Amino acid sequence: MQGRLEGKVVIVTGAGNGIGAETARRFAAEGAAVVAADLDESAARVVAGEIAAAGRRAVACHVDIREPRLIEAMLAFARETFGPLDVLINNAGLGAQKHFLETPPETLRTMLDVNLVGTFLCAQAGAREMAQRRRGRIVNFASHSGLLGSSGRAAYAAAKGGIIAMTRVMAVDLAEYGITVNAIAPGPIDVPRSRRQHNEERRTAWQRAVPLGRYGEPREVAAAALFLASDEASYVTGQTLAVDGGFTAAGLRVKQL
Ligand SMILES: NC(=O)c1ccc[n+]([C@@H]2O[C@H](COP(=O)([O-])OP(=O)(O)OC[C@H]3O[C@@H](n4cnc5c(N)ncnc54)[C@H](O)[C@@H]3O)[C@@H](O)[C@H]2O)c1
């Protein structure tokens, strides 16, 4: 059967772990040739190796999304290995959690530098290449934290909220080049990192706050990214799709009405 991304060249940043790794696997299973890029090159190698072992196409690539020179090298590597870029999944990111009163300005700068500026740099470099062929798809990774005020998220939320705003402008500016740009705002997703970092109180709070009553699976986020990257989403641009079990849709929730 034909995959939904047959023949497409895709870069997934942050593909060494969590959601990015699952997105790389799913996209490759749908026929894409995937460049799995990460700061942690050895983690990206493991993911690309698994995909290749399953008979699909993937290569690993080192990148630091804060570094324009490395981003250009990643794009050149993708082009030379597989051909011109069709889809950029701007997934790499970093979290931070501290009460606002205790958040050092350096934390804010780091969050903006990696999450917001890094996403900007990758999207701009990718879009310049896509614009030559007048087609392309960019999917940025925001967060529920960019939509609602969760405890301790001031620095991270500033960056993720910025990604949501920036996604709209990118969509408008890139429309004339046939490039669509959308964002995904995941809720709590069950990745190795959240398994390590979330304590009992946080887990219970999430299960209560999410109408579907559970963490999401990385494959559920990858499926949303697949839709936005596919031909089926050809008239969707500038949007942020929350993949959060209803968390950002919910108001007061009681059983006894
Ligand atoms: N997992 C969740 O619950 C959740 C919720 C909301 C939003 N998100 C967002 O989804 C995306 C993926 O999250 P995840 O949970 O899979 O994260 P993760 O920590 O499991 O993986 C992130 C990957 O990004 C890479 N990375 C970090 N900084 C980088 C840099 N400067 N250059 C290149 N790569 C870099 C890391 O090495 C890592 O492999 C992130 O943007 C995150 O903010 C995740």
The ligand as a Gaussian input file, in Angstrom:
#p B3LYP/6-31G(d) Opt

LIG

0 1
 N        6.306000      15.614000      26.060000
 C        5.415000      16.534000      26.425000
 O        4.657000      16.321000      27.367000
 C        5.343000      17.843000      25.680000
 C        4.302000      18.716000      26.000000
 C        4.196000      19.924000      25.320000
 C        5.113000      20.260000      24.345000
 N        6.132000      19.404000      24.052000
 C        7.083000      19.828000      23.015000
 O        7.229000      18.797000      22.060000
 C        8.573000      18.752000      21.593000
 C        9.181000      17.371000      21.860000
 O        9.066000      17.108000      23.233000
 P        9.584000      15.737000      23.905000
 O        8.858000      15.598000      25.160000
 O        9.579000      14.650000      22.901000
 O       11.084000      16.179000      24.262000
 P       12.386000      15.280000      24.589000
 O       13.124000      16.036000      25.628000
 O       12.039000      13.864000      24.799000
 O       13.178000      15.392000      23.198000
 C       13.605000      16.631000      22.721000
 C       14.797000      16.418000      21.807000
 O       15.238000      17.724000      21.365000
 C       16.662000      17.709000      21.371000
 N       17.172000      19.073000      21.504000
 C       17.142000      19.881000      22.591000
 N       17.784000      21.031000      22.341000
 C       18.228000      20.954000      21.060000
 C       18.971000      21.831000      20.212000
 N       19.416000      22.998000      20.661000
 N       19.228000      21.445000      18.956000
 C       18.807000      20.240000      18.500000
 N       18.128000      19.366000      19.251000
 C       17.850000      19.712000      20.512000
 C       17.046000      16.842000      22.557000
 O       18.368000      16.344000      22.439000
 C       15.986000      15.748000      22.505000
 O       16.402000      14.641000      21.753000
 C        9.321000      19.873000      22.323000
 O        9.327000      21.036000      21.520000
 C        8.469000      20.090000      23.568000
 O        8.616000      21.385000      24.095000
 C        6.268000      18.209000      24.699000

